[in-house]
Amino acid sequence: MRMIALWRRAAAEFTGTASLVTVVVGSGIMAHKLSPDGAVQLLANSTATVFGLAVLIAVFGPVSGAHFNPVVSLVDWWLGRSSRTGLTLREVGVYAVAQTAGAISGAVLANLMFGLSAVSWSQTARDGSSLWLAEIVATTGLLVVIVSLLRNGRAAVIPAAVGAYIGAAYWFTSSTSFANPAVTIGRAFTDTYAGIAPASVPGFVAAQAIGMIAAIGLIAVFYPTAVESEPQHV
């Protein structure tokens, strides 16, 4: 993958993240239009995200790794820094810029598709220790899922597994599992069902950073190195 030009990988990260946020925001708007029931809205939003995310990872994974998430890119750098198998810090920076720009563009696109202003700052406050704890849990789990599958030679199931994890985390976390600083920033640009008030963004991003650190610790305990072959069960 490192053989692919960085600008191509950055373009894939931009497009993939933009598409992801379009799915999240657009399905949230549609769900809100079609049903007044909160549970139905969350079900519709999470279902669209599960399938959309799985497809996007499958499409863009061969190009850029389909990170769509700065904490995923940072963990890739951290885990591969000694063996030089991961991203460089420069590449992490390029990925993060592309991901964030893509997330904002995706929110703008979703707004425009539903006849809304291109940018409408969200008024949905998402603050408090319970939500921040939920973001720590959601981010930690996401990273452990990704790295555990990579290190056990099961990369082929990552699209389905990551989609399934995020879909489940929509329901078992009080924050509905943003687990992504770029997506969090992008969702501040839409005053719709999936939005987050700009003032709430720093707390979510800080919690996601803590979740990243927690994930690195768990990975060091359970998956310190890649497994050469499938484990034997007895």
N, C-alpha and C positions, 0 to 999 in steps of 0.2 A: 504493500500500500504506500510506503514511503517513496516508491518509484513514481507514483502519480504526482504530477506537478501540484505544488501547494495551492495555486490559484484554482485549480480544478476541485481540489478537496474543499477549499473554502467556499466555492460556489455550491458544492453539494451540501455543505453544512448550512449555508444561507437558505437554500431552497427547501431542504428538509425541515429545518426549524420553522420557516415561514409556513410551510404546509401543515406542520403539526399544530401551530397556534391557530391557523385558519380552521382546522378541524375542531379544536377545543372551543374556540369562541363561536364559530358558526353553528356548531351543534347545540351549544348552550342557548344561543338566540332562538334557534328553531324550536328547541324543547320548550322554552318559555312561551313562545307564540302558540304552540299546539296544546299545552296542558297547564292548568293552574296548580296542579298537584306537585309538590316539591319532590316527592319520591320518584315520580315519573320523570320529572325534569333531570334529576341526577342519574337515573337509569339510562335515559336517552343520551345524555352527555358522556357518561362513562363508557357506554357501549360503542359510540362512534369513535371515542378516543382509543379504545382497545384495538379496534380493527385498523383505524387510520395509522396508529403508531407502528403496529406490526408490519403493515405494508411499506411504510416509509423506511423502516430499518432494513427490510429486505431489498428495497430499491437502491438506497444510497450506501448501504453497508460496504459493498465492494469498492466504492470510490473513496470514501472518507472515514469509514468506520461507523458512520451514522451516530455520532455522539449526540448532536442536537442539544448539548448541555455542557456548560463550562466545568461543572464539577466532574463530569465523566472525563473530559479532556485533561483536567488537572491530575486525576487519579492515574490516567494512562501515562502521563509524564512521570509521576512519582514512582510508580511501580516499575517503569522501564528505564529509569535514569541510569542505574549502574550498568545494565547490560546494553543500553542504548537501543532498546527495542521499541520504546514508546515515542511519543511526540517530544520535540524539543520545547523549551520555554517559549521560543519565538513562535513556533507553530501553535502552541496553546493560546498565545495572544491573538494570533490571526483567527483561529477557530472561534475564540470567545467573541471577538468583534463580529464575525460573520453570523454567529448564532444569535447574538443580541439584536443585530440589525434585521435578521430574518424574523425573529419573534415580533418585533415591532411592525414589520411589513405585513406579517400574517394577520395581526390584529386589525390593521388598517384595511386590509383586503376583506376580511370578514365583515367589518363595519359597512364598507361600501356595497358589498353584495346584498346586504339587507336594507339598503337605503338609508343608512345612518351617516352621520358626519364621519369623515375619514378618521379624525381623532376626537374622542370624547373621554376625558379623564374619568376614570372610575370613581364612584362615590362609595363603593363597598369597602368599609373598613374591616380588616382582618387582623386583629391584634389580640394579644394576651398570651400568657404562658402556655395554655393548653394547645393553642394553635401552633406556637413555636415548637413545643415538644412534638407535636404531630409531624411537623416538617423535618425535624431531626430524625424521627423514626422512618418517615417515608424515604428520605434521601439515603439514609444508611442502608435500608433494605434494597433499594434500587441498585446501588453500587455493588453490594454483596452478590446480588443475583447475577449481574453482568460479569463480574470478575470470576465468580465461582464457575460459571459455565465456560468461560474462556479457558481457565486453568485446568478444567477437566476435559478439554477437548470436545465440548458440546456447543460450539459457536453456532451451529446450524439451527439450534432451537431458540437462540436469543430473540429473534423477532416475536415469536409467539410468547415466550416466557416474560419478556419485558412488557409487552402489551397486557398480558394477563396480570402481572404484578401491579401495574399502574391502575388497571381496572378494579382490582380488589382494593387497592389503597384509596381509591375514591371513596369507598364505603367504610373502611375501618379506621381512617384517620379523620379527625375533626376539621382538618384544613383542606380536605379533598385532594391531598397529595400533589402539590405543585412540583416539589423535589427538583427544581431547575431554576437557577438564577435568571437565565435569559428569558425563559417563558414567563417568569414572575414579572420581569420588567415589561415584557410585551403586553401582558394582560392588564397593565395599568392604563393602556391606551384605549380601553373600551369600557364604556359605562353600561355593561350588559351583564348577563347572568354569570359569566366566567371572570368578570373583572376583579381587580384588587386596587384599592386606593393607593396613589403614589406614596402617601405617608406610611403605609403598611409594608411597602416593599423592603426597606432596610431590615426590618425584623425578620422577615421571611428569608432573605438572602443570608443573614447571619446564622439563622438556624440551619439552613442548608449547608453552610460551611462547617458547622459543628458536626452535622451528619456525615459529611465527607471525612472528617478526621476520625469519627467513630468507626466508619466503614473501613478505613485503612487499618485501624487497630484490629478489627475482627478478621480482616483478610490475612493479616500477619499471623494470626492464631490458627485459622482454619485452612487457609490456602496460600501458604508462603511461597510455593513454587508450582509450576505447571506439572500436572500428572502425566507421566509418559504413556500410560495405558489405562484402560478401564479397570477400576478396582474390582477385585473378586469378592462376591458376597458369599457368606457362609451361613 
